């Protein structure tokens, strides 16, 4: 990408609660596969938080505030852990 001028690019996919529900009932979205292919072909690091957060949700983890749908402290921690792990590889 010309705009990056040789810099390392990272694309972060941050799910909302509806994404976790959809993943639980329908499995991975086609968009996830398309983003993976796109990023791989352009040497962009993709950090997709959906799989990890969906797995945690199946184990009873709650990542969202009930009042407005923003991440709670567990959601922020799950995101921070996934981002850290992806960026130190």
Secondary structure, DSSP 8 states (H G I E B T S, - for coil): -GGGTT---EEEE---HHHHHHHHHH-S-HHHHHHHHHHHHTT-EEEE-HHHHHHHHHTT---B-TTTS-B-HHHHHHHHHHHHHHHH-
